[in-house]
Structure formats: structure tokens, C-alpha cells
Amino acid sequence: MKNEVDKFVIRKKISPFRAIFHFCLYAFLWFYVFFVLIVNFAFLFGYYSDDFVSFYLLLNLNYGLYIKLIIGVVALIILTAIYSIFRLHHLRRLNSNVKKD
């Protein structure tokens, strides 16, 4: 079964330098996301310090953005689900046209 699948899968080889670059980039982005979450939760739970106030102002965060963020995440989830349904339907239709041995 694996050999049949491997015939149709084309995998692009990347260099070790590029893999390290991708790892560092994704690690930095996740670090930034966790940093923003920590600052937000600190303010939501009433922990105030000079550092957190500075970061909060630097990131320009406010409660109105939370609603916009939630709406954006829900919209992306809905759009992804709709696209996936149409794509899956299209692929199943293409697969039904293939002759089976």
C-alpha cells in the first residue's frame, strides 16, 4: 500500500540551512504569540507591573481587539471548513472517473 501512495506523492527536498531557518522563524513566531498571551492574561487577571504596562502599550492591545480577533478566528474556521468540503467533493468526483484495475 505504501508503494502505491509513494508513486503519487512528490516531496520537495530542502537544505539543512533552510530547515534551520524555518525552525528558528517558527520558534520566534510562537514565542511572540505566547508573549502576547502572557501579557494579555496578566492584565485580565489584574496583575500590573511597569514592564507589563510597557509591553501592553507597545503591543497596542485593547479589549475591543479581542472581539475582532475572535470573529476573525471563527471566520477562518468557517472558510476553511467550506473550502475543505468543496475540495473533498471535487477530489472524490475526480477519483470516481479513474478506472480501477
C-alpha positions in Angstrom: 0.0 0.0 0.0 2.8 2.4 0.9 4.5 1.9 -2.5 1.3 2.8 -4.3 0.9 6.0 -2.3 4.6 7.0 -2.7 4.3 6.9 -6.5 1.8 9.8 -6.4 3.5 11.9 -3.7 6.1 14.4 -4.7 8.2 15.6 -1.8 10.4 18.6 -2.2 13.8 18.2 -0.5 15.0 21.3 1.4 18.5 22.1 2.5 19.6 21.9 6.2 20.1 25.6 6.3 16.6 26.3 5.1 15.2 23.8 7.6 17.1 25.5 10.4 15.8 28.9 9.2 12.2 27.6 9.2 12.6 26.2 12.7 14.0 29.5 14.0 11.3 31.5 12.3 8.5 29.4 13.6 10.1 29.3 17.1 10.3 33.1 17.1 6.7 33.5 16.0 5.4 31.1 18.6 7.5 32.9 21.3 5.9 36.1 20.2 2.4 34.6 20.4 3.0 33.2 23.9 4.4 36.6 25.0 1.3 38.4 23.8 -0.9 35.9 25.6 1.1 36.2 28.8 0.8 40.0 28.7 -3.0 39.8 28.0 -3.7 37.3 30.7 -1.7 39.3 33.2 -4.0 42.3 32.5 -7.1 40.2 32.5 -6.3 38.8 35.9 -5.3 42.1 37.4 -1.5 41.7 37.6 0.0 45.1 36.8 3.7 46.0 36.7 5.7 48.6 34.9 7.1 46.0 32.5 3.6 44.6 31.6 2.2 48.1 31.2 5.0 49.0 28.8 4.6 45.8 26.8 0.8 46.3 26.7 1.2 49.8 25.4 3.9 48.7 23.0 1.7 45.9 21.5 -1.2 48.4 21.4 -3.7 45.9 22.9 -7.2 46.6 24.0 -10.4 44.7 24.8 -12.0 45.7 21.5 -9.4 43.8 19.6 -10.3 40.6 21.4 -13.8 40.6 19.8 -12.3 41.3 16.4 -9.8 38.5 16.9 -12.4 36.0 17.9 -14.6 37.0 14.9 -11.6 36.6 12.6 -10.7 33.2 14.0 -14.3 31.9 13.7 -14.5 33.3 10.1 -11.2 31.5 9.2 -12.5 28.2 10.7 -15.8 28.5 8.7 -14.0 29.4 5.5 -11.5 26.5 5.9 -14.4 24.1 6.6 -16.3 25.3 3.5 -13.2 25.1 1.3 -12.4 21.6 2.6 -15.9 20.4 1.9 -15.8 21.6 -1.7 -12.2 20.4 -2.3 -13.1 16.9 -0.9 -16.2 16.7 -3.1 -14.1 17.7 -6.1 -11.4 15.1 -5.4 -14.0 12.4 -4.8 -15.6 13.3 -8.2 -12.2 13.1 -9.9 -11.4 9.8 -8.2 -14.7 8.3 -9.4 -13.6 8.9 -13.0 -10.5 6.9 -12.6 -10.7 3.3 -13.9 -9.9 0.7 -11.3 -8.0 -2.4 -12.1 
